Amino acid sequence: MLAAYAARTDADDPLSALEVGERPEPEAREGWVTVSLKAAGLNHHDVWSLKGVGLPADRLPMILGCDGAGVDPDGHEVIVHAVVASPGWHGDETLDPKRTLLSELYDGTLAQQVAVPEQNLVPKPEGMSWESAACLSTAWLTAYRMLFTNSGVQPGGTVLVQGAGGGVSTALVQLGAAAGYRMWVTSRDEAKGAKAVELGADRAFGSGERLPERVDAVMETVGAATWSHSVNSLNPGGTVVIAGATSGDAPSKAELTKIFFKQLRVVGSTMGSRDELARLARFVTLHGLEPAVDSVLPLAQARDGFARMAQGELFGKVVFTV
């Protein structure tokens, strides 16, 4: 079957480690099913895997991809949940110390087929496009948990999203605007800020720009480059929800004094549960949301989509059709 996979890893030139070609079809183990994919989404996780982050040499070659939607063996249209719990785990799978994502230990979704645990399938809402369904499992699920499970902000509150343009940030803007939050964004790129406003953001600011007033929560995925601005932008008692650190995880100033004096909350957030993914799919349908998609490409042209992500050109998701 056709697949996009890490044949090796290269920290300096990750795209050189990517191959698009034939791989064996998956063999479903007990309790697992094989999904025939219709569309799959690209994430920064896939580029990091090509760099060797979380993907040791003894697991290569590895089919990449966490996002996917397709048809199960019974003909049901489904969305694939990417978090795989360890055998015997009960409860929120994201809290399982031995959890893994598709494409880390088990082959991922950038292929014609993928094998997943049966409980990892979520019904695709009727009428939702394959392209939209393929965006939800990672970036949109991460945004859903950050905003609705971990921020503690009520509708009508103000939320700042650090960095506009990526899959998580665009999802945060669209979800937050639909739910009645006042969404603000920052960006180094004025054009991306303007696009975020078109998606539903109330205002866009330059990176590090002083805000006209403090906010109730900050959605942080950038890390070191924006950390001080995030802490300084919060109301007393406010919350930073952090789900990534693309600019590094060691800020020059930890801002600990401000955190305890202003009684701020710092909440870590990773992906989301299968139940949250099902609620997310319903929310998207009820509000008529269509995830921001940067480009749709056939899987055979996966290298072009990876190149756009590696060069930082994206606004929204890259989706591969299968």
C-alpha positions, 0 to 999 in steps of 0.5 A: 500500500502507498504510505509516507514513512520515516525511512531513517531520521535526520535532525538537520535535514528531516525531509531527507528522511521521508519516503513516499512509497509502498509499505506492507498492509497492516495486520490487525491484532486482537481487539484492533481493526483496520481502517481504510483511510479517505483522508489524513492530516499532517502535524508538526509531530510528523516533522519532529519524528523525521528528526528522531524526536520520540522515534528511535532507530529500532522502530524504523521504518515507521509510517507517519501520521496521527490524524485520519478518517476513513471506513471501518471493516463494517462500512462505518465512516469513522474518525481515528483517535490517535492516543493508544493506551497500554493494555489494561489501562482504564480511564483517561488514556492521556494520563496513561504513563505508557500511552503512545501516539500513532506513528510512535510505536505503531504505524500511523495514518499517512497510508491507505490503511491503518490498524488501531484499537477498536475503541479508538474509533469515533463515528464521523458525523453525517455530512462532515467532509473527509478533509474536515474529519481528518483535521480533528484528531490531533490539533483540534483535539488539543485545542478543544482540551486546552480551551474547554477542559483546562482554561477555566474560562467562561464564555464571554471571557478573553483568551489570548492565543500565542502565534497565529497560523498553525493547526492548534492556533487556528482551531483555538480561534474557531472553537473559541469564537463559536463558543462565545469567547473573545479571542485575541491572537499574536503573530510575527506575520501581519497577514497571518494575524489578519487571517485569524481575524477572518476566522473569528478572532476579535483582534490580532497583535504583533508578537510581544506587543503590549495588550490594551488589557489583560486576559483571562487565559493564554493558550501557549504552544510557542514556549520560550519566545513568548513565555514572559509575554504570556505571564505578563498578559494575564489577569490576577488568578488567570491561567496559562495552558501550555501544550507545546514549546516549538521555540524551546522549553527553557525561557530566559525568565521563568517569571516565578515571582509573578506567577505566585504573587498574581496567583496564576495557574500554569496547566499542562495539556496534552491531546485529549481523550476519545470521549473529548474527540467525540464531543469535538466532532459534535461541536464542529457539526452543531456550529457548522465549523470547517477547519482552516485548511492550508492545502489538500494534496494527494498522498503521493505528493506528501513531500510537498506538504511536509516541505510547506510545514518545514518552511513555516508557510502554513495557515491551517492544516495540510490534508492528504487525500487517500 
